[in-house]
Amino acid sequence: MGFPGSVLLRISFINTQDIGMIGDWETDRKRMEVKKPYALWCHIYQARGLPSINDNGMIDPYIKARFAGTKVKTKSLRNTQNPVFFQTLE
């Protein structure tokens, strides 16, 4: 079996109350001592060389993410083995 393809993504763990705020390390460290709601963000950029499953050599790829009982997925892109998503899943 060959190489199954690759996905380029970035994962961020973000405090939902502090989105958009930038501060110094000491202030951030003190805020981390208090429990707050957090969100996990998965930034999906692109995939390359995905294996085909259709007779025409193309696929309709999407990406699913599951975390703490929550399931989300990207939109499905039609007829490509090299999809470009540029989507963020929360």
Protein Blocks (a to p, Z undefined) as FASTA:
>chain_A
ZZebjcddddddddfklgoiacdfklmmmmmmpccddddddddfbdehiacfbfnopacd
dddddeehiacdddddehiabdcfkpadZZ
